[in-house]
Amino acid sequence: MATITLRPGRERPVIQRHPWVFSGAVASVRGEPVDGEPVDILAPSGDWLARGLWSGHSQIRARLCTWDPNQQLNEEWLRSGIARAVSGRAGLADGAGGACRLIFSESDGLPGLIVDRYGDYLTVQILTQGMEARRNELVRALADMLAPRGIFERSDNDMREKEGLPPSDGLLWGEEPPDQITLRPTAPPGSSATPPILLADLRAGQKTGTYLDQAINRARVAAYCKGANVLDCFSYSGGFSAYAARAGAASLTLIDSSPAALDMARQNLALNEIATPADYVEGNVFKVLRAYRAEGRRFDVIVLDPPKFANSQGQVNHATRGYKDINWLAMQLLSPGGTLATFSCSGLISPDLFQKIVFGASVDAGRDVQIIERLGQSPDHPILLTFPESEYLKGFVCRVW
Ligand code: SAH
């Protein structure tokens, strides 16, 4: 097996089980590691530290999978990782109605692998050289262990590109999933409103079909929507709106730049026989909010759930300005005592930084803003303590005076 020796001072994160070895931490490589194959990580002293999977094209040269020198990264390792991840989802509230993230990459000790269950089907994202090299073993293991009707690949092509991998999508095993899967969430404990039915498009929808990470937050935000005029910014297929309507919203305004997303939102609201007046606005949230401000429009609840603004460290400043801008605009559009549910799914924007951004927006908007709830990703997206990067979705429910 090839070995990587770390530069002096760079062993600490590895000892503390952070799963990434960046190119800059590598002092020397012995042997000729093959993409996707195991490599041993050594301290500058030569001591064995960990074993991971090599990726020669990526800035993350190795993704670490075990800190036990006796553990080989073979099919049995893969199967036991899958079994552990799946057992960890047992007993979680079914907030998404038969859909669940079963495997969340590094957080579940399986870097580069994401598996979501949608009813009888699985969607899989194979994002790194290490998982690509195990593609056949992986599909076999998922088919044997979880007995789905079909396994469909929806790999995120930006991430594959960083790994030097070509795009990859399509049926991997079993039957093609239907065009749409109907998800029937159960009500969270203590909630009086019945959750809406939501459609997921596994093959062409965003992410792997829906935003499972927001599943628990939709019911939380709906609790503020009774009798409210609700503005759902970056609505996608209308998850927040459908919950808001079920909770008794007076009106809905959904903004998204994607006509396909708004079509799905229309279908979702129709499917639930929601009679709440709804306005579907195709446009850029940054511009539409400015136009609403000029018109003097007011809302009682505003949801801001934008896409990831920061994909790299170099984009953090620009992303910060973007988050501040939409929060500042939304605060000005809220009636006094209104509710702002604001999210960021950029892993590079920490919860602390996000709070500072919302604070900056409140000062510039001249409004008193109280955080009344802190929200995060749904529990099927666990945050691994040794890998703080796995905490990516954060949100605040704020009261804006
Ligand atoms: N709130 C949704 C998920 C939002 S995902 C849910 O709960 O399911 C982000 C959405 O923002 C995508 O649908 C994307 O089409 C849309 N989008 C991205 N940039 C936008 C912009 N500048 N203006 C409006 N919509 C945008």
Residues whose N, C-alpha, C, O or C-beta is under 5 A from the ligand:
A	BS01	SAH	Y211 Q214 F234 S235 Y236 S237 G239 F240 I255 D256 S257 S258 A261 G283 N284 V285 D305 P306 P307
